[in-house]
Structure formats: structure tokens, C-alpha cells
Amino acid sequence: MKKKLMSVVLAGSMVLSLAACGTTGTTDTTDTAEAPAAETQAEATEATEPAATEEAAPAAEATGDLGEVRLLNGKPEINDQMQALAAKYQEETGNVLVVETIGGDTNASDELKKMYQADNMPDIFVIEANQAANWDGMLADLAGEDWTNKTGFELVDANMGTIGFPYTVEATALGYNADLLKAAGVDPASLTSPAAWKEACETLDSKKDELGITAVFGWCAEPTNLGWSSGTHVFGQYLDAGLKADDTTYIDLLNDGGKIDEARMKDFADFIGMMNQYSDPSLLIDGTYDTQVAGFKEGKYVFITQGNWCVTSPDDVDFECGFAPYAFEDGINTIIAGPPSYWVAYSNGNVEGAKAFFNWCAGDSAQNILVNDAGLVSPFDDCQYEAVNPFYKSMNSYITAGNYSGWHTMLKKDGLQNQTCNVFADYAKGKLDADGFVSTMAQVISSYYAQ
């Protein structure tokens, strides 16, 4: 019988068996916040990609009489695969899934807010573990569905029950172009200290013409459209880099009234300052997700501040991809890995249709598309497909070695990323130095938690 563990622990520890394509360990959340006003209840951060899963739909699902189901997909890079998934679902069951794609530079939380206010909510959308309270009483309980027997990654809320369908496992660190590092004579395995990173950046920067690169880093601190990246994923490295998956030291400190460890934040600030120095200035200040990812795929940047979602197919690149840690302190050798978010079913929507889709999506046909075509990593125990994602080999090597940290950034106070992203932007623009980054970050965070 699976144990129900607190999400603060499971956000990282539930990826122990990722190498085998699935794991055990359920995520629990406790609803402690009051439900917000109606106009803000649709606050959810970046929507992400859908998931892999297993067996054929039961007879009741194959009748095609469950009505249309709308799914909000926040990953435009896998739109084609999601459309193929919808077509396969209708072919096999007769049921209709309509995929509506946003993402990239579109803020999914803003889009959901508009949909909610217009009484135009999708039947399926994405939330993070810390956003359950925002949707109190508005999400369907999925307990008892067939797919829950095939994974330990479901999101369980103390008040609402089993609310989250885990559609993928993701990792984030500093993605790299292994071919460029090899050409420059830089060993990515050596990048576990600030000194090693400084030496590598100097070497790569001195060989820009020889390597044909624009900059060492493809890093974008533009807050309006990419605040979800800096304010959640990059900030998450301060919270977890170098920690074991179940170590909640800095997220606990953060959630205790918005406190930070100033010494650790200063080391982090120095590292971000190095990234600012060796980044493409135009991308750093005014870039977009699309230009950032395109530049990495084209070999313009050696490193990118994204995760395995930014390159999903072997056809996307002609070089080996890997992950390097944000080693802002000596000895940091981890990446962040686990399910960062979940699909949920809107309780006032087509719940039965959503449940039917989830059960089918835990089946072989869906797994084949989502893992082999979309490049996702399956969260299901009986997945028979190994991810084709170009980052998977590197990602898996960290996980099997136990060198991974939790997605505890998803457990910070919801909306904090909309504040911290502006501090990254001001630092990138030169409005703050490293000490100013630390003091401003401390002030912004404490003020937000005091609200």
C-alpha cells in the first residue's frame, strides 16, 4: 500500500525510480489558505506539458458519448504531438479531446484567469502543488480511477482528495551543448564549484569566434513573459541546488514568513552575476522563450536556463545535450528533478470526460506518443518506453546516482515568482549589484509573505 507523504518531502524524493520509467510515493498537500476571491481563483502558474500513461479505455469510455473535453496545453513545442494524441484518443474511444495550446511567452495563469472570468474554463488544466488552495472546491476528486494504481505521483490534497494527474517528470539545471564544451576542452563533470564555472566561462568566451557562438549563456531575465522561468526555475536553484531530494531547509525558511539565508543568497547572486556577464545582452534583457530556445538549438549558446522541456526530440538538435549544476557553492552537483505540476479536472466542467481521458492517457497508445514523439518522461510504473528526450541520458545519470534535488520551488507562496522575477531583471539591467540583489530579494520576499 502506497504511503501518503507530505508534498514538501515528495516534491523531490518521488523520483527515486525514474530510471525504471516510474516510481512510487504520493504527494500530499494541506489546504491552509482561504480560497481567494472569484476573480483570482484561476491563478495558476506556467502550464506545462502533458503526460505519459497506460492501458486501453474501458467499454464505457469507448462509446463516444461522453461529450467534448477541452484540455489547456501550455507547451507549444509539443502542440503537434498533443493534436496527434487527441486524434488517437478519438480513433480508439470515439471520445473527443480538444487541445487548446498556449505557452512560451503567454502566461498561463493570466490565460486561466481570463477564461474563469469569461465562464470559459477548460475541463483539464495545470496547477502546481502549492496552488491547490486557490482551487478549493473547484477540482474533481479522481480517487479510485484506474490510473492511480499505476503511479505514486498523484497529487493528493487533504480537503479535496486526489486532484492531480502527473503527466510527466521534468528536470531543470543549466542545459548544455556537449559538442561545444568538448571543442573548447571543458569537461562538464568539472563544473561543481564557482571557480570551475568562472574558468569555463572565460575559456568559452575567449573562443566565441572559434566555436561560432554568440554567448556562453542563453539566459533571459525579461520579467513580463519569462518571469515564470527566472522567478520559479532559476530562483528554485537557490532553494535546492546541492541538497538531497528530501532536504527542505531553504523552502522551510522561505515559508516561515519569507526568510532567506543571506550568505547562500549572496553566493547565488554572484553566480547569477556571472551568467549576466557572459550572456547575450539582447536576449538577457528583452528576449523571449522562443528566441532563447532557438538560439540554443542552433548552437549560438553553450548553456540554457531551461529544463528538458525545451528540447523534446532528437530531431531538434544535432548535438548531445546534458545538464550541469548551478554550482554557486563548492561541491554542488545536483539538478532539480520530479513532477513540477499536474493536470486537474475542473469540477464544473466535463468531469466524466476528463476521467475517461486520464484513464486512457495512462495507456500504451498515449505513452507511445507522449514518450516517443513528445519526448516526455513517464511517471507511470508500467511504462514500457524509455524517453527519447535528448536530455534524458544526462538527467537519468544524475537521478540514478542520487544527485538530484526536489522541486521545492513549487511549494513557495503562490505568486512569489511574479515579484522575484523583477529582481532578476533589475540585476540583469545593472540597476542592482550582487549585494543589492540580496537585499532587494530579501525585502521583496518578506513583504510578499507579510501580505
Disulfide bonds with the S-S distance in Angstrom:
none
